[in-house]
């Protein structure tokens, strides 16, 4: 083991961090679209953390779309949030290899996508709570002046018993300012993509509201409201296909739950709820015993 002086010299290099010296990798990386995610131990504090290292080339390609706009980095955006429904970011910066990294709390639970794919019984009795918490997380993001732009079940990590969740991944998040909402920024997960993104129109925070509605429909029905696809072309049908009734998938769904989801999925942004705050208020008025289908 290196001495203390050499240890800290290995950590810092002109403000850059040697993450392999600072963090002990405990679990093989989970590779995402633009990053690798590790379960790691902070050698200095002993704390178990999540270590996200962004792919340098892909990150540069994304940020090139906003050249000259001084877009905040993913780490800078994530570090702004301190809310129980959003993953906590501890630190961020640049590695000695020139890669952006983010250190966050390690969430040792299933992704909402995994629970949906497995038709997991842990969702029974918890859906309304998860729906409300997801709305609260996005309300915080929007009030901070951002658009998440990648709202989907994969980006909500649940507690092991599925009684709560946290929003993750701000890799595609942009400020809710006109310079970042111009036509042409076709990023996001296609199956949950708002029609205006697919059609390269101007956007605003209501793209998150649409994606939230698609995610919540899938959480209740275990199916998307449209055919599943693998690329942006699949999203071209969003807003053109009639949304099926949730009652056709599950029994005893509260009509207000169905109404909230259907409102979120309006083809035109003007037809959707004007803010996540209005959705949170609607959901708080519901009582779970009337909103959950039988197990």
KAWOWO-V291432 format. One record per backbone hydrogen bond with DSSP energy under -0.5 kcal/mol. NH is the residue of the N-H (numbers start at 0). CO is the residue of the C=O. If there is no record, write none. Layout:
# KAWOWO-V291432
nh:NH co:CO
nh:NH co:CO
This chain:
# KAWOWO-V291432
nh:6 co:2
nh:7 co:3
nh:8 co:4
nh:9 co:5
nh:10 co:6
nh:11 co:7
nh:12 co:15
nh:15 co:12
nh:16 co:93
nh:17 co:10
nh:18 co:16
nh:20 co:17
nh:21 co:17
nh:22 co:18
nh:23 co:40
nh:24 co:22
nh:25 co:38
nh:26 co:38
nh:29 co:36
nh:30 co:28
nh:31 co:34
nh:35 co:52
nh:36 co:29
nh:37 co:50
nh:38 co:26
nh:39 co:37
nh:39 co:48
nh:40 co:23
nh:41 co:46
nh:42 co:21
nh:42 co:40
nh:45 co:41
nh:48 co:39
nh:48 co:46
nh:49 co:103
nh:50 co:37
nh:50 co:48
nh:51 co:49
nh:51 co:101
nh:52 co:35
nh:52 co:50
nh:53 co:51
nh:53 co:99
nh:54 co:33
nh:58 co:54
nh:59 co:55
nh:60 co:56
nh:61 co:57
nh:62 co:58
nh:63 co:59
nh:64 co:61
nh:65 co:62
nh:66 co:63
nh:68 co:65
nh:76 co:72
nh:77 co:73
nh:78 co:74
nh:79 co:76
nh:80 co:77
nh:85 co:82
nh:86 co:166
nh:89 co:102
nh:90 co:102
nh:92 co:100
nh:94 co:98
nh:95 co:16
nh:97 co:94
nh:100 co:92
nh:101 co:51
nh:102 co:90
nh:103 co:49
nh:103 co:101
nh:104 co:87
nh:105 co:47
nh:106 co:104
nh:107 co:105
nh:108 co:106
nh:111 co:152
nh:111 co:155
nh:112 co:152
nh:113 co:110
nh:114 co:110
nh:115 co:111
nh:116 co:112
nh:117 co:113
nh:118 co:115
nh:119 co:114
nh:122 co:119
nh:123 co:120
nh:125 co:122
nh:126 co:122
nh:129 co:125
nh:130 co:126
nh:131 co:127
nh:132 co:128
nh:133 co:129
nh:134 co:130
nh:135 co:131
nh:136 co:132
nh:137 co:133
nh:138 co:134
nh:139 co:135
nh:140 co:136
nh:141 co:137
nh:142 co:138
nh:143 co:139
nh:144 co:141
nh:145 co:140
nh:146 co:173
nh:151 co:149
nh:154 co:151
nh:155 co:152
nh:156 co:165
nh:157 co:109
nh:157 co:155
nh:158 co:163
nh:161 co:158
nh:165 co:156
nh:166 co:84
nh:167 co:154
nh:172 co:169
nh:173 co:146
nh:175 co:144
nh:176 co:174
nh:179 co:176
nh:180 co:176
nh:180 co:177
nh:184 co:181
nh:185 co:183
nh:186 co:184
nh:189 co:187
nh:191 co:188
nh:192 co:189
nh:196 co:193
nh:197 co:193
nh:198 co:194
nh:199 co:196
nh:200 co:195
nh:202 co:180
nh:206 co:203
nh:207 co:204
nh:208 co:204
nh:209 co:205
nh:210 co:206
nh:211 co:207
nh:212 co:208
nh:213 co:209
nh:214 co:210
nh:215 co:211
nh:216 co:212
nh:217 co:213
nh:218 co:214
nh:219 co:215
nh:220 co:216
nh:221 co:217
nh:233 co:230
nh:234 co:230
nh:234 co:231
nh:235 co:232
nh:236 co:233
nh:237 co:234
nh:239 co:236
nh:240 co:236
nh:247 co:244
nh:248 co:245
nh:249 co:245
nh:253 co:290
nh:256 co:253
nh:257 co:253
nh:258 co:254
nh:259 co:255
nh:260 co:256
nh:261 co:257
nh:262 co:258
nh:263 co:259
nh:264 co:260
nh:265 co:262
nh:270 co:267
nh:271 co:268
nh:278 co:274
nh:279 co:275
nh:280 co:276
nh:281 co:277
nh:282 co:278
nh:283 co:279
nh:284 co:280
nh:284 co:281
nh:285 co:282
nh:289 co:286
nh:290 co:286
nh:290 co:287
nh:291 co:287
